[in-house]
Amino acid sequence: MGLPRDCGRSNRTGHAKGLLTSLVTFLLLRLGSAQLRVVGPDHPLTATVGQDVVLPCHLSPRKDARTLEVRWIRDDLSETVHQYRNGEDLYGEQMEAYVGRTELARDGLSAGHLDLRITGLRPSDDGQYVCTVEDAYNEAIVELEVSAQLRVVGPGQPLTAAVGQDVVLPCHLSPQRDARTLEVRWIRHSLSETVHHYRNGEDLYGEQMEAYAGRTELARDGLSAGNLDLRITGLRPSDDGLY
């Protein structure tokens, strides 16, 4: 006696369903076991003493880190710079040198960002920092280079201009630093009087020499790159000298 015609088909269908289920399960397992990596920048960060700096770090693939444990440590000292766990900052193991100077950026945690902010940089902050996260199979190393001294650099030769012309006196910071929030003062070297005064986004004219009133301007477009160029308009013979 032969089997019903659709019996073999039923067996084949059942086998196919089982194979499909196994395949889906296998794919889910493969996806679920994707390794969580900690990723940092591929180049050193540079900053100067007194500045604030953000050490960037993120999870890959992206994952909400608000409920994870995140620890930043000094690579050379193996001591804790900042520790965060499940919504709280933990300071019990923090190095004394960083007390009151660190903050994990909360606004990016839900997107997997683990950025650490360090305020008031010191020469001793120079070095490598390690970002570690629970359940991640690796760690990220961020190298911070702290310049101990901010220098103001002018041109290597005198500038020449004619009476009635406008002139730009070039000057910049080294290493390069955003100067928009700094105080910048140009003075006449021989007179020790103020030619132009700028502080935290504003031009201050209270101490300006009367001879320069309405004739000076700090070039704003270059401040973010550390350029402190001063423009003087309508040159006069009395403008000759050192600045």
Residue, then its C-alpha position, 0 to 999 in steps of 0.5 A: m500500500g502506498l503512502p498518501r500523496d501529501c505525506g512525503r510533502s508534509n515530512r519535507t515541509g516539517h524538515a524545512k521548517g526545522l532547518l529554518t528555525s535552526l538557521v534563525t536561532f543560529l543567526l540570533l545567537r551570532l548577533g547576540s554574541a557580537q563583541l562589545r568594543v571600547v573605542g578611543p581616538d587614533h591620535p594623541l590629544t594636545a592641551t595646555v596647562g590650565q585648560d579643560v579637556v575632554l577625553p573621547c571614548h565610545l562603545s561599538p556597537r553602540k549601546d546604552a551605557r547608563t547602567l554599565e560600570v565605566r572606569w578611567i584609569r592612568d595607564d602608567l599608574s594603574e590608579t582610578v581617575h574616574q569611576y561610574r556605575n549605574g548612574e552614580d559617580l564613585y569617588g572611593e578609589q579616585m586618585e587624590a590629584y583628580v579630586g573635584r576635576t573630573e566628570l563623565a559626560r552624562d548627555g552622551l551615555s545613552a548613545g554609548h559615549l563615555d567621554l571624560r572631562i578633566t578641568g584645570l589641566r596640570p603638567s602631571d596630567d600628561g600621559q596615557y589614560v585607559c577607558t574600561v567598561e564591564d562586559a567589553y572584551n577590550e579597553a581604549i587608550v587615550e594619550l594626552e599631551v599637556s604643554a607646560q607653557l603657553r607662548v605668545v609668538g610674533p613675527g620674526q621681522p619688523l613690519t613696514a607701512a605708510v602713513g594713512q594705511d591700515v596694518v595688521l600686527p600678527c601674533h599667535l599662541s603656541p601651542q594653538r589654543d582657542a583664545r576666545t575666552l582669554e584676556v588679550r592686551w596689546i600695549r605700546h612697549s615704550l609707553s606701557e599703555t593700552v592700545h587694545h584690550y579684549r576679554n572673554g568675547e568683549d572689547l574693553y576701552g576703559e584703559q585705551m590710549e586716546a590716540y587709538a580710540g576708534r582705530t583698533e580691532l582684534a581680528r575675531d575670525g582667527l581667535s578660535a585658532g589662537n590668532l591674536d592679530l591686531r588691526i590698526t587703521g589710518l596709520r599716523p607717524s606717532d604709531d611708529g614703535l614697538y607693540 
